[in-house]
């Protein structure tokens, strides 16, 4: 009987120990799951932070790329303006050289005339001699195209734009096939443009394109045609003119200027919205 009681007590103790072990295992497993879930939650939070950081960096890169493009467009515009200024300075320099040559010729002619006026009169002709024939007056052949062009250029440089228009027009009328005829027509348009007569300037620049299609002045004239349209509040035609320059004359300084103007026009359109 005593042996049976001991055996039963032993079994009860074993069962209790086993139950304790199972309870400990369950409790330990729950704690491990809780720790793992906490770790996963922390990792998810870190992943979200990384994603937000990457999105912010992408947005910043896109913003910087836009700013770089704007700077590139502005730089291209400045380069084209510098090139245009250099070209204009070169043309003005040539015109100045022609003007100085004309001045020297006129000074020499004036000195020759003064010498003739101060020289003693010739002896009288014998009575039987025939009367002297009058000296021929100056002919139109004495006026060279370069002299007429230089005079008109000097008027333009002096900002006498109305007189310059008259003189450049005279040059074209008298020497329509001269290599400087397209330049003269371009300066007529420029004279009206500087007087803010944009409608007449538009007509004159269009003559450059229509009458001298092979001239190097055509892309510059197309840029100015677009500027005239812009001044007259016609943005659509301005864009068409500048797009034609970019498409037809891509390697010219006028094309660079046209690209910058198109970029500015696009920014203005977006700002108006």
Backbone as JSON, one array per atom type, in Angstrom:
{
  "sequence": "XXXXXXXXXXXXXXXXXXXXXXXXXXXXXXXXXXXXXXXXXXXXXXXXXXXXXXXXXXXXXXXXXXXXXXXXXXXXXXXXXXXXXXXXXXXXXXXXXXXXXXXXXXXXXXXXXXXXXXXXXXXXXXXXXXXXXXXXXXXXXXXXXXXXXXXXXXXXXXXXXXXXXXXXXXXXXXXXXXXXXXXXXXXXXXXXXXXXXXXXXXXXXXXXXXXXXXXXXXXXXXXXXXXXXXXXXXXXXXXXXXXXXXXXXXXXXXXXXXXXXXXXXXXXXXXXX",
  "N": [[0.83, -1.22, 0.0], [1.89, 1.19, 0.88], [3.9, 1.36, -0.98], [2.48, 1.67, -3.33], [1.4, 4.2, -2.9], [3.67, 5.76, -2.93], [4.55, 5.4, -5.57], [2.41, 6.51, -6.93], [2.6, 9.15, -6.07], [5.02, 9.76, -7.17], [4.42, 9.67, -9.89], [2.6, 11.76, -10.06], [4.21, 13.92, -9.43], [5.97, 13.83, -11.6], [4.25, 14.33, -13.7], [3.48, 16.91, -13.03], [5.89, 18.23, -13.24], [6.38, 17.93, -15.99], [4.2, 19.35, -16.98], [4.87, 21.87, -16.06], [7.16, 22.33, -17.55], [6.03, 22.42, -20.11], [4.41, 24.66, -19.87], [6.35, 26.63, -19.44], [7.68, 26.47, -21.85], [5.69, 27.36, -23.58], [5.29, 29.96, -22.67], [7.84, 31.01, -23.12], [7.94, 30.78, -25.93], [5.93, 32.6, -26.72], [7.03, 35.02, -25.91], [9.26, 35.12, -27.57], [8.01, 35.32, -30.07], [6.77, 37.77, -29.76], [9.03, 39.42, -29.54], [10.13, 39.08, -32.07], [8.09, 40.11, -33.68], [8.18, 42.77, -32.87], [10.71, 43.43, -33.79], [10.29, 43.19, -36.57], [8.39, 45.19, -36.95], [9.95, 47.44, -36.38], [11.82, 47.21, -38.46], [10.13, 47.56, -40.67], [9.41, 50.23, -40.27], [11.89, 51.44, -40.6], [12.34, 50.84, -43.32], [10.28, 52.33, -44.52], [11.14, 54.9, -43.88], [13.5, 54.98, -45.36], [12.42, 54.8, -47.95], [10.97, 57.22, -48.05], [13.1, 59.01, -47.86], [14.49, 58.41, -50.22], [12.55, 59.2, -52.11], [12.43, 61.94, -51.59], [15.03, 62.66, -52.34], [14.94, 62.03, -55.08], [13.04, 63.88, -55.95], [14.43, 66.23, -55.42], [16.6, 65.92, -57.15], [15.27, 66.04, -59.62], [14.35, 68.66, -59.53], [16.79, 70.05, -59.49], [17.75, 69.27, -62.0], [15.94, 70.56, -63.69], [16.6, 73.21, -63.1], [19.22, 73.26, -64.05], [18.78, 72.9, -66.8], [17.46, 75.3, -67.37], [19.49, 77.11, -66.82], [21.31, 76.33, -68.79], [19.85, 77.06, -71.08], [19.71, 79.83, -70.75], [22.43, 80.41, -70.86], [22.97, 79.65, -73.5], [21.46, 81.56, -74.82], [22.84, 83.9, -74.08], [25.3, 83.38, -75.27], [24.56, 83.32, -77.98], [23.69, 85.96, -78.21], [26.11, 87.28, -77.78], [27.53, 86.34, -79.99], [25.98, 87.44, -82.04], [26.42, 90.12, -81.49], [29.15, 90.29, -81.99], [29.15, 89.7, -84.74], [27.71, 91.9, -85.67], [29.42, 93.95, -84.91], [31.56, 93.31, -86.55], [30.44, 93.79, -89.08], [29.86, 96.5, -88.83], [32.46, 97.4, -88.52], [33.54, 96.88, -91.06], [31.92, 98.57, -92.55], [32.73, 100.97, -91.45], [35.39, 101.06, -92.27], [34.96, 101.31, -95.02], [33.68, 103.76, -94.98], [35.73, 105.4, -94.04], [37.52, 105.14, -96.17], [36.01, 106.38, -98.13], [35.92, 108.93, -97.06], [38.61, 109.65, -97.26], [38.87, 109.7, -100.04], [37.09, 111.76, -100.66], [38.35, 113.88, -99.35], [40.73, 114.03, -100.78], [39.68, 114.75, -103.27], [38.62, 117.22, -102.58], [40.95, 118.67, -101.95], [42.16, 118.65, -104.44], [40.32, 120.2, -105.84], [40.58, 122.64, -104.49], [43.2, 123.27, -105.18], [42.87, 123.73, -107.9], [41.23, 125.96, -107.79], [42.89, 127.9, -106.61], [44.95, 128.08, -108.42], [46.66, 130.0, -111.0], [44.79, 131.76, -113.54], [44.33, 130.34, -116.81], [46.11, 131.38, -119.82], [44.54, 133.66, -122.17], [42.68, 132.37, -124.94], [43.63, 132.35, -128.37], [42.01, 134.56, -130.73], [41.05, 133.17, -132.96], [40.77, 130.69, -132.15], [38.72, 127.92, -131.21], [36.0, 128.15, -128.91], [36.46, 126.98, -125.54], [35.28, 123.78, -124.58], [32.73, 123.08, -122.26], [33.52, 121.66, -119.07], [32.78, 118.29, -118.32], [30.11, 117.47, -116.11], [29.81, 115.85, -112.87], [29.26, 112.37, -113.07], [26.88, 109.71, -112.59], [28.33, 107.44, -112.42], [30.53, 108.0, -110.9], [29.86, 107.58, -108.26], [30.21, 105.04, -106.09], [28.95, 101.74, -105.19], [29.85, 101.02, -102.65], [30.35, 103.51, -101.45], [27.78, 104.59, -101.21], [26.6, 102.69, -99.53], [28.24, 102.91, -97.27], [27.67, 105.52, -96.47], [24.96, 105.28, -95.75], [25.23, 103.45, -93.66], [26.68, 104.97, -91.84], [24.75, 106.88, -91.17], [22.92, 105.22, -89.89], [24.41, 104.36, -87.67], [24.65, 106.75, -86.36], [22.2, 106.91, -85.33], [20.27, 108.06, -86.87], [17.74, 107.06, -87.98], [15.61, 107.33, -89.8], [16.82, 108.71, -91.98], [18.73, 106.8, -92.6], [17.12, 104.71, -93.54], [16.19, 105.84, -95.94], [18.6, 106.07, -97.37], [19.61, 103.45, -97.46], [17.55, 102.3, -98.91], [17.85, 103.68, -101.33], [20.3, 102.6, -102.06], [19.59, 99.9, -102.57], [17.79, 100.27, -104.69], [19.47, 101.3, -106.67], [21.53, 99.45, -106.87], [20.6, 96.64, -107.12], [21.52, 93.98, -107.41], [23.8, 93.79, -105.96], [26.18, 92.31, -103.67], [25.81, 93.31, -101.08], [23.18, 93.99, -100.93], [21.21, 92.45, -99.62], [22.03, 92.78, -96.98], [21.59, 95.52, -96.73], [18.79, 95.6, -96.95], [18.14, 94.21, -94.63], [19.07, 96.03, -92.69], [17.32, 98.1, -93.09], [14.92, 97.0, -92.09], [15.81, 96.71, -89.44], [16.15, 99.37, -88.71], [13.5, 100.34, -88.65], [12.57, 98.63, -86.66], [13.98, 99.5, -84.4], [12.82, 101.93, -84.11], [10.49, 101.19, -83.08], [8.44, 100.65, -84.8], [6.83, 98.17, -85.41], [5.19, 96.82, -87.21], [5.88, 97.78, -89.79], [8.56, 97.1, -89.71], [8.33, 94.33, -89.64], [7.37, 93.82, -92.26], [9.6, 94.65, -93.74], [11.65, 92.91, -92.89], [10.57, 90.54, -93.8], [10.92, 90.92, -96.51], [13.64, 90.43, -96.78], [13.73, 87.64, -96.47], [12.07, 86.88, -98.59], [13.11, 88.13, -100.93], [15.82, 87.61, -100.93], [16.58, 84.76, -100.63], [18.81, 83.08, -100.42], [20.6, 84.36, -98.88], [22.89, 85.01, -96.16], [21.68, 86.48, -94.26], [19.12, 85.62, -93.83], [18.37, 83.72, -91.66], [18.79, 85.43, -89.42], [16.94, 87.42, -90.03], [14.57, 85.96, -89.79], [14.53, 85.46, -87.05], [14.15, 88.09, -86.14], [11.69, 88.59, -87.3], [10.07, 86.9, -85.76], [10.37, 88.25, -83.3], [9.11, 90.65, -83.91], [6.46, 89.73, -84.28], [6.02, 88.86, -81.67], [6.15, 91.31, -80.3], [3.88, 92.4, -81.34], [1.97, 90.98, -80.06], [1.41, 88.4, -80.97], [1.88, 85.46, -80.28], [1.78, 82.89, -81.37], [2.57, 83.04, -84.1], [5.1, 84.04, -83.68], [6.34, 81.88, -82.4], [6.23, 80.01, -84.51], [7.94, 81.19, -86.39], [10.44, 81.16, -85.05], [10.74, 78.42, -84.65], [11.06, 77.63, -87.27], [13.58, 78.68, -87.84], [15.21, 77.12, -86.11], [14.77, 74.6, -87.2], [15.49, 74.8, -89.95], [17.93, 76.14, -90.06], [19.95, 74.91, -88.26], [22.6, 75.03, -87.3], [23.39, 77.66, -86.9], [24.12, 80.84, -85.29], [21.8, 82.24, -85.01], [19.94, 80.21, -84.7], [20.53, 79.26, -82.13], [19.78, 81.52, -80.66], [17.08, 81.53, -81.29], [16.22, 79.16, -80.06], [16.54, 79.8, -77.35], [14.7, 81.9, -77.15], [12.35, 80.51, -77.69], [12.29, 78.87, -75.44], [11.97, 80.78, -73.41], [9.5, 81.76, -74.2], [7.91, 79.53, -73.72], [8.11, 79.35, -70.92], [6.84, 81.73, -70.2], [4.28, 81.17, -71.09], [3.57, 79.05, -69.38], [3.66, 80.42, -66.97], [1.56, 82.19, -67.32], [-0.6, 80.55, -67.05]],
  "CA": [[0.0, 0.0, 0.0], [2.83, 2.34, 0.93], [4.62, 1.4, -2.27], [1.54, 2.23, -4.32], [1.28, 5.64, -2.65], [4.93, 6.42, -3.41], [4.52, 5.36, -7.04], [1.42, 7.52, -7.4], [3.16, 10.5, -5.81], [6.09, 9.99, -8.16], [3.8, 9.96, -11.2], [2.01, 13.11, -9.99], [5.33, 14.89, -9.5], [6.48, 13.83, -12.98], [3.27, 15.03, -14.55], [3.56, 18.34, -12.68], [7.13, 18.77, -13.84], [6.17, 18.01, -17.43], [3.29, 20.47, -17.22], [5.64, 23.11, -15.87], [8.04, 22.52, -18.72], [5.21, 22.83, -21.26], [3.99, 26.06, -19.65], [7.53, 27.47, -19.65], [7.94, 26.52, -23.3], [4.68, 28.24, -24.21], [5.57, 31.35, -22.31], [9.05, 31.42, -23.85], [7.6, 30.96, -27.36], [5.18, 33.85, -26.88], [7.98, 36.14, -25.78], [10.09, 35.16, -28.79], [7.19, 35.87, -31.16], [6.59, 39.22, -29.52], [10.28, 40.11, -29.88], [10.28, 39.08, -33.53], [7.13, 41.07, -34.25], [8.7, 44.12, -32.6], [11.82, 43.66, -34.73], [9.71, 43.39, -37.91], [7.77, 46.53, -36.97], [11.05, 48.41, -36.47], [12.38, 47.15, -39.82], [9.19, 48.22, -41.6], [9.53, 51.68, -40.08], [13.13, 51.86, -41.24], [12.13, 50.78, -44.78], [9.46, 53.49, -44.9], [12.0, 56.09, -43.8], [14.4, 54.94, -46.53], [11.63, 55.15, -49.13], [10.71, 58.66, -48.03], [14.36, 59.7, -48.16], [14.75, 58.25, -51.66], [11.6, 60.03, -52.85], [12.86, 63.34, -51.45], [16.23, 62.84, -53.16], [14.52, 62.04, -56.49], [12.4, 65.17, -56.21], [15.48, 67.26, -55.43], [17.36, 65.76, -58.4], [14.45, 66.56, -60.72], [14.37, 70.12, -59.43], [18.11, 70.51, -59.92], [17.85, 69.07, -63.45], [15.21, 71.66, -64.32], [17.39, 74.44, -62.97], [20.37, 73.17, -64.96], [18.29, 73.17, -68.16], [17.19, 76.73, -67.49], [20.79, 77.79, -66.9], [21.85, 76.05, -70.12], [19.14, 77.88, -72.07], [20.15, 81.22, -70.59], [23.79, 80.5, -71.36], [22.91, 79.62, -74.97], [20.97, 82.87, -75.27], [23.92, 84.88, -73.94], [26.31, 83.09, -76.29], [24.04, 83.78, -79.27], [23.72, 87.42, -78.21], [27.5, 87.68, -77.95], [27.89, 86.08, -81.39], [25.31, 88.45, -82.86], [27.11, 91.39, -81.28], [30.42, 90.22, -82.72], [28.85, 89.83, -86.17], [27.33, 93.28, -85.96], [30.65, 94.75, -84.81], [32.35, 93.07, -87.76], [29.81, 94.51, -90.2], [30.08, 97.93, -88.61], [33.86, 97.68, -88.79], [33.72, 96.95, -92.51], [31.29, 99.8, -93.02], [33.58, 102.09, -91.02], [36.53, 101.11, -93.17], [34.5, 101.87, -96.29], [33.42, 105.18, -94.76], [37.03, 106.09, -93.97], [38.05, 105.22, -97.53], [35.25, 107.42, -98.83], [36.37, 110.22, -96.53], [39.91, 109.97, -97.87], [38.64, 110.07, -101.44], [36.47, 113.1, -100.7], [39.36, 114.86, -98.94], [41.63, 114.21, -101.91], [38.97, 115.51, -104.3], [38.52, 118.6, -102.12], [42.26, 119.3, -102.12], [42.37, 118.89, -105.87], [39.48, 121.34, -106.24], [41.19, 123.86, -103.95], [44.36, 123.58, -106.01], [42.4, 124.32, -109.15], [40.7, 127.29, -107.54], [43.99, 128.83, -106.3], [45.9, 128.15, -109.54], [46.44, 131.19, -111.86], [43.94, 131.46, -114.69], [45.08, 130.06, -118.04], [46.15, 132.53, -120.76], [43.38, 133.68, -123.08], [42.81, 131.67, -126.2], [43.64, 133.23, -129.56], [40.65, 134.82, -131.24], [40.59, 132.2, -133.96], [40.57, 129.36, -131.55], [37.34, 127.58, -130.83], [35.77, 128.3, -127.47], [36.64, 125.7, -124.82], [34.05, 123.04, -124.25], [32.55, 123.0, -120.79], [33.93, 120.4, -118.45], [31.59, 117.45, -117.99], [29.73, 117.39, -114.69], [29.99, 114.51, -112.28], [28.29, 111.37, -113.53], [26.47, 108.76, -111.56], [29.33, 106.4, -112.31], [31.52, 108.36, -109.89], [29.38, 107.13, -106.96], [30.32, 103.58, -106.01], [28.02, 101.13, -104.22], [30.43, 101.05, -101.31], [30.16, 104.84, -100.88], [26.37, 104.74, -100.83], [26.37, 101.82, -98.37], [28.94, 103.48, -96.12], [26.92, 106.7, -96.03], [23.76, 104.8, -95.06], [25.65, 102.85, -92.4], [27.02, 106.06, -90.93], [23.49, 107.45, -90.67], [22.33, 104.28, -88.92], [25.21, 104.4, -86.44], [24.34, 108.01, -85.7], [20.8, 106.76, -84.9], [19.39, 108.8, -87.77], [17.15, 105.88, -88.6], [14.82, 107.72, -90.97], [17.75, 108.97, -93.07], [19.35, 105.52, -92.97], [16.16, 103.97, -94.38], [16.21, 106.45, -97.28], [19.86, 105.8, -98.05], [19.68, 102.01, -97.77], [16.59, 102.07, -100.0], [18.51, 104.16, -102.54], [21.33, 101.61, -102.42], [18.94, 98.72, -103.17], [17.22, 100.67, -105.98], [20.52, 101.52, -107.65], [22.41, 98.29, -107.0], [19.79, 95.54, -106.58], [22.22, 92.7, -107.47], [25.05, 93.87, -105.21], [26.2, 91.37, -102.53], [25.38, 93.95, -99.84], [21.77, 94.38, -101.02], [20.46, 91.77, -98.55], [22.38, 93.45, -95.73], [20.9, 96.82, -96.72], [17.38, 95.35, -96.64], [18.06, 93.85, -93.21], [19.24, 97.25, -91.89], [16.06, 98.87, -93.19], [14.04, 96.41, -91.08], [16.34, 97.0, -88.12], [15.89, 100.79, -88.43], [12.1, 100.44, -88.24], [12.41, 97.93, -85.38], [14.48, 100.35, -83.32], [11.86, 103.01, -83.94], [9.29, 100.52, -82.53], [7.41, 100.5, -85.83], [7.0, 96.74, -85.58], [4.47, 96.34, -88.4], [6.7, 98.06, -90.96], [9.77, 96.29, -89.57], [7.96, 92.98, -90.04], [7.33, 93.79, -93.72], [10.95, 94.8, -94.29], [12.4, 91.67, -92.64], [10.01, 89.53, -94.7], [11.55, 91.13, -97.83], [14.93, 89.74, -96.76], [13.47, 86.22, -96.7], [11.46, 86.68, -99.9], [13.92, 88.62, -102.06], [17.21, 87.12, -100.86], [16.45, 83.5, -99.88], [20.1, 82.42, -100.24], [21.47, 85.24, -98.11], [23.18, 84.64, -94.78], [20.84, 87.31, -93.38], [17.77, 85.05, -93.7], [18.05, 83.27, -90.3], [18.67, 86.59, -88.52], [15.67, 88.08, -90.34], [13.49, 85.15, -89.23], [14.49, 85.73, -85.61], [13.54, 89.4, -85.95], [10.26, 88.45, -87.64], [9.44, 86.38, -84.55], [10.33, 89.31, -82.29], [8.05, 91.59, -84.31], [5.18, 89.1, -83.94], [5.88, 88.88, -80.22], [5.83, 92.68, -79.92], [2.5, 92.65, -81.77], [1.11, 90.09, -79.25], [1.03, 87.21, -81.73], [2.85, 84.47, -79.82], [1.76, 81.71, -82.23], [3.44, 83.27, -85.26], [6.47, 84.19, -83.18], [6.86, 80.52, -82.2], [6.43, 79.4, -85.82], [9.13, 81.77, -87.01], [11.64, 80.67, -84.36], [10.86, 77.0, -84.93], [11.61, 77.51, -88.62], [15.03, 78.92, -87.75], [15.84, 75.96, -85.49], [14.65, 73.45, -88.09], [16.13, 75.01, -91.24], [19.31, 76.64, -89.91], [20.26, 74.45, -86.9], [23.96, 75.29, -86.86], [23.7, 79.09, -86.89], [23.92, 81.53, -84.02], [20.39, 82.6, -84.96], [19.2, 79.06, -84.17], [20.69, 79.29, -80.68], [18.94, 82.58, -80.12], [15.68, 81.11, -81.44], [15.93, 78.16, -79.01], [16.37, 80.52, -76.08], [13.44, 82.64, -77.2], [11.27, 79.52, -77.55], [12.26, 78.46, -74.03], [11.36, 81.88, -72.65], [8.08, 81.82, -74.55], [7.24, 78.45, -73.01], [8.02, 79.72, -69.51], [5.82, 82.75, -70.07], [2.98, 80.51, -71.25], [3.27, 78.32, -68.15], [3.4, 81.38, -65.92], [0.24, 82.79, -67.52], [-1.64, 79.6, -66.59]],
  "C": [[0.85, 1.24, 0.0], [3.56, 2.47, -0.38], [3.75, 2.02, -3.33], [1.43, 3.73, -4.16], [2.5, 6.39, -3.15], [4.94, 6.48, -4.92], [3.56, 6.41, -7.59], [1.97, 8.94, -7.2], [4.24, 10.82, -6.83], [5.51, 10.38, -9.53], [3.22, 11.37, -11.22], [3.1, 14.16, -10.11], [5.87, 14.97, -10.92], [5.54, 14.6, -13.9], [3.34, 16.52, -14.3], [4.79, 18.97, -13.3], [6.99, 18.95, -15.34], [5.27, 19.17, -17.79], [4.01, 21.8, -17.07], [6.53, 23.4, -17.05], [7.25, 23.02, -19.93], [4.8, 24.29, -21.12], [5.15, 27.0, -19.91], [7.84, 27.62, -21.14], [6.97, 27.44, -24.0], [4.96, 29.7, -23.93], [6.78, 31.86, -23.06], [8.77, 31.64, -25.32], [6.84, 32.25, -27.6], [6.1, 35.05, -26.8], [8.83, 36.28, -27.02], [9.31, 35.74, -29.96], [6.99, 37.37, -30.99], [7.85, 40.0, -29.88], [10.47, 40.2, -31.39], [9.33, 40.09, -34.19], [7.59, 42.5, -34.03], [9.85, 44.45, -33.55], [11.29, 43.93, -36.13], [9.09, 44.77, -38.02], [8.85, 47.61, -37.11], [11.65, 48.43, -37.87], [11.46, 47.82, -40.83], [9.29, 49.74, -41.49], [10.79, 52.21, -40.75], [13.01, 51.86, -42.76], [11.32, 51.97, -45.26], [10.28, 54.77, -44.88], [12.95, 56.16, -44.99], [13.65, 55.34, -47.8], [11.35, 56.64, -49.2], [11.96, 59.46, -48.38], [14.69, 59.62, -49.64], [13.82, 59.11, -52.5], [12.0, 61.5, -52.78], [14.08, 63.62, -52.31], [15.87, 62.89, -54.64], [13.88, 63.37, -56.85], [13.44, 66.29, -56.3], [16.31, 67.17, -56.71], [16.58, 66.3, -59.59], [14.43, 68.08, -60.72], [15.7, 70.69, -59.92], [18.28, 70.35, -61.42], [17.11, 70.18, -64.2], [15.98, 72.96, -64.25], [18.59, 74.43, -63.9], [19.94, 73.44, -66.4], [18.03, 74.65, -68.37], [18.49, 77.52, -67.61], [21.42, 77.57, -68.27], [21.18, 76.9, -71.19], [19.57, 79.33, -71.99], [21.57, 81.41, -71.12], [23.81, 80.51, -72.88], [22.43, 80.95, -75.52], [22.09, 83.92, -75.2], [25.0, 84.65, -74.99], [25.85, 83.58, -77.66], [24.03, 85.3, -79.36], [25.14, 87.93, -78.42], [27.94, 87.48, -79.39], [27.25, 87.12, -82.3], [26.0, 89.81, -82.72], [28.44, 91.42, -82.02], [30.19, 90.38, -84.21], [28.5, 91.26, -86.54], [28.55, 94.19, -85.89], [31.52, 94.57, -86.04], [31.77, 93.82, -88.95], [30.02, 96.01, -90.06], [31.52, 98.31, -88.9], [34.13, 97.79, -90.29], [33.12, 98.24, -93.07], [32.13, 101.01, -92.64], [34.81, 102.21, -91.91], [36.14, 101.71, -94.52], [34.24, 103.37, -96.15], [34.72, 105.97, -94.7], [37.65, 106.2, -95.36], [37.33, 106.3, -98.32], [35.68, 108.81, -98.37], [37.71, 110.63, -97.14], [39.75, 110.4, -99.32], [38.06, 111.48, -101.55], [37.48, 114.18, -100.32], [40.34, 115.13, -100.1], [40.98, 115.02, -103.02], [38.85, 116.98, -103.9], [39.85, 119.33, -102.27], [42.55, 119.6, -103.58], [41.56, 120.08, -106.35], [40.07, 122.65, -105.73], [42.42, 124.25, -104.76], [43.94, 124.24, -107.32], [41.9, 125.74, -108.95], [41.82, 128.31, -107.28], [45.0, 128.95, -107.42], [45.62, 129.39, -110.39], [45.6, 130.82, -113.08], [44.78, 131.2, -115.94], [45.09, 131.28, -118.97], [44.97, 132.49, -121.72], [43.67, 132.98, -124.39], [42.91, 132.69, -127.34], [42.25, 133.42, -130.1], [40.14, 133.75, -132.18], [40.29, 130.84, -133.35], [39.11, 129.15, -131.17], [37.18, 127.74, -129.32], [35.92, 126.96, -126.76], [35.29, 125.07, -124.49], [33.92, 122.96, -122.74], [32.96, 121.63, -120.26], [32.71, 119.58, -118.09], [31.36, 117.45, -116.49], [29.91, 115.98, -114.15], [28.9, 113.56, -112.72], [27.96, 110.42, -112.39], [27.47, 107.64, -111.39], [30.4, 106.72, -111.3], [31.13, 107.88, -108.5], [29.39, 105.6, -106.94], [29.3, 103.02, -105.02], [28.55, 101.19, -102.79], [30.25, 102.41, -100.64], [28.73, 105.03, -100.39], [26.08, 103.91, -99.57], [27.02, 102.4, -97.12], [28.21, 104.7, -95.58], [25.67, 106.28, -95.25], [24.12, 104.19, -93.71], [26.01, 103.92, -91.38], [25.77, 106.71, -90.35], [22.86, 106.53, -89.63], [23.1, 104.32, -87.61], [24.96, 105.68, -85.66], [22.9, 108.04, -85.18], [19.87, 107.7, -85.67], [18.67, 107.75, -88.63], [16.32, 106.21, -89.83], [15.71, 107.97, -92.17], [18.41, 107.68, -93.53], [18.41, 104.71, -93.86], [16.17, 104.52, -95.81], [17.46, 106.04, -98.04], [20.03, 104.31, -98.36], [18.7, 101.66, -98.9], [17.17, 102.52, -101.32], [19.57, 103.16, -103.01], [20.69, 100.41, -103.13], [18.38, 99.07, -104.54], [18.3, 100.78, -107.05], [21.38, 100.28, -107.89], [21.69, 97.04, -106.48], [20.52, 94.19, -106.56], [23.52, 92.71, -106.68], [25.02, 92.9, -104.02], [25.73, 91.98, -101.21], [23.89, 94.34, -99.86], [20.95, 93.73, -99.91], [20.76, 92.41, -97.2], [21.65, 94.78, -95.61], [19.43, 96.64, -96.37], [17.2, 94.99, -95.17], [18.18, 95.1, -92.33], [18.01, 98.16, -91.98], [15.07, 98.34, -92.14], [14.5, 96.74, -89.67], [16.07, 98.46, -87.73], [14.44, 100.98, -87.97], [11.88, 99.76, -86.88], [12.87, 98.8, -84.22], [13.61, 101.58, -83.11], [10.52, 102.5, -83.39], [8.12, 100.52, -83.52], [7.43, 99.03, -86.25], [6.28, 96.2, -86.83], [5.31, 96.58, -89.65], [8.0, 97.26, -90.9], [9.5, 94.85, -90.0], [7.95, 92.84, -91.56], [8.73, 93.83, -94.32], [11.77, 93.53, -94.06], [11.87, 90.54, -93.53], [10.57, 89.68, -96.12], [12.92, 90.45, -97.9], [14.74, 88.27, -97.11], [12.95, 85.98, -98.11], [12.36, 87.04, -101.06], [15.33, 88.06, -102.08], [17.24, 85.79, -100.11], [17.77, 82.79, -99.62], [21.05, 83.23, -99.36], [21.71, 84.7, -96.7], [22.35, 85.44, -93.79], [19.48, 86.68, -93.1], [17.49, 84.54, -92.28], [17.93, 84.41, -89.3], [17.34, 87.3, -88.75], [14.5, 87.31, -89.76], [13.38, 85.34, -87.71], [13.81, 87.07, -85.35], [12.06, 89.39, -86.32], [9.5, 87.91, -86.43], [9.33, 87.43, -83.46], [9.26, 90.35, -82.61], [6.68, 91.02, -83.97], [4.96, 89.12, -82.43], [5.51, 90.27, -79.73], [4.39, 93.04, -80.29], [1.52, 91.68, -81.11], [0.61, 88.88, -80.03], [2.05, 86.11, -81.42], [2.9, 83.25, -80.74], [2.68, 81.89, -83.43], [4.89, 83.47, -84.85], [7.1, 82.8, -83.02], [7.13, 79.85, -83.55], [7.7, 79.91, -86.5], [10.41, 81.22, -86.37], [11.83, 79.18, -84.58], [11.41, 76.76, -86.33], [13.11, 77.73, -88.63], [15.73, 77.68, -87.2], [15.84, 74.76, -86.44], [15.5, 73.61, -89.35], [17.59, 75.42, -91.13], [19.85, 76.22, -88.53], [21.65, 74.83, -86.41], [24.34, 76.75, -86.74], [23.51, 79.67, -85.49], [22.46, 81.97, -83.87], [19.55, 81.45, -84.4], [19.33, 78.99, -82.65], [19.84, 80.35, -80.02], [17.47, 82.18, -80.19], [15.31, 80.08, -80.37], [15.7, 78.84, -77.66], [15.05, 81.27, -76.04], [12.25, 81.69, -77.08], [11.15, 79.06, -76.1], [11.6, 79.54, -73.18], [9.87, 81.98, -72.93], [7.29, 80.72, -73.83], [7.09, 78.75, -71.53], [6.95, 80.78, -69.28], [4.43, 82.15, -70.18], [2.58, 79.76, -69.99], [2.96, 79.27, -67.01], [2.02, 82.01, -66.05], [-0.88, 81.87, -67.06], [-1.82, 79.69, -65.08]]
}
